[in-house]
Amino acid sequence: MSVDRLADVLVHQRDEERERALRALLMQPLLPSSDPAYALVRRHTEYLRDWLARECGWPLLIERDAARLYKRPADTADATRGAPDFGRARYLLLCLVCAVLERSDPQITLRALSERLLEAAADPAFAVAGYAFTLEPLHERRDLVAVCRFLLEIGVLSRVAGDEDAWVGRGTSSDAEADVLYDVHRRVLALLPASSRGASLIEATAAPHDLEARLAALGEEFVAEGEGGLRAAARHRVARRLLDDPVLYHAELDTAERDYLATQRGALAARLAAASGLVAELRAEGMALVDADGELSDERLPALGTEAHVTLLVAERLADAARADPERVISSRELAAWIAELVTTYGRYWRKAARESGAELALAEQAVERLARLKLVEHHAGGVRARPALLRYAIGTARVRERGEPGGTLQPNLFDLS
């Protein structure tokens, strides 16, 4: 192999490693050292830190136990972010668990954790706020297990022995076999908060009262004065949206962001695509960075299961309706009626409960929420309306595979260019 050929191979290998490292951080901003991608992130720390700071304004911290990308969202009002199946109660419990773990020994059992949580929840301030946690209801024990498993996924905890499901059924008993033992990685725990300001500091200074103001204060960042500083801030906000969201619509942007894209749209998309391995797609209504491999997608379509199939069929109906009238709002009742009609054609492939009378209402709601998370539809008074990206979508002719027949390859996502 010639010297030039060897140099090309090494450059290609380096660029591929940088792309894999960047994608790993985008998908998992708190990356424990146990993750195979951590070695790549550490190897290319200088490049990643410079690129993320320049393009997105995101700081990157590399430590022995974990890598932490401080991804601050451009849109704090986006309700689709966050841990799956986490609501207000689970997030509050997550904060309590983290407070207990921060003061715990390097190892802790699930039973000991639950006992300390009960002590913490007995604080009169929680009663004044209307919050109670007793572990008596089954759903509270399930919430605690969900929180622990979330912390296992991000590397704050690692399981040494035991099973959480056994504890859920016998959580209030003294049966040692129903307990779980964890290692606590306190340094990873310390990297968990991603805000630019501490919540206690906000309370002591500005003390905003509504949730939107609190979220904005947590992620508030310094913006340099002058045209250059404002332009850089607009560039960072747009880049964050492109890397975080399935599609970016120009109508969602403020004046500064639209002014920046007026001259830099192609160059910005090219830089982000080259570094991340995503495919840039530019349209009159907006733009998107498409992940052909589906690795960076929290929500995938096509997918398996009755709900996913119904969502695909509803997407096609909504797209057809929007082609005839882009402003048409489809009511929930009309969506449910569509699904009821589809049962006669596709019902034999769906689970039994989905074929029962009345199930179409829940299926319609689930389909709409899934499409809304993908930014393909938007809620309106009385129903939903298709957004521009949905009009590029249509279902091909289905081929039903017989049992045992090798499966084909699913199309990667709704924005595939092929």
Protein Blocks (a to p, Z undefined) as FASTA:
>chain_A
ZZklmmmmmmmmmmmmmmmmmmmmmmmmbacfklmklmmmmmmmmmmmmmmmmmnopacd
ddfkbccdddddfblklmkgccehiafklmmmmmmmmmmmmmmcfbdcfklmmmmmmmmm
mpmklmmnopacehlamklmmmmmmmmmmmmmnomaccfbdcfklmmmmmmbcbfklpcc
ddddfklmmmmpmcfbdfklmmmmnopabfklmmmmmmpccddedjklmmmmmmmmmmmm
mmmpmbdcfklpcfklmmmmmmmmmmmmmmmmmmnopacdddfkbccdddfkommpmbdc
ddedjklmmmmmmmmmmmmmmmmommbccdfklmmmmmmmmmmmmmmmpcfklmpghjlm
mmmmmmmmmmmmnopaccdehiacddfklmmgccdddddddehiacddddfblkbcZZ
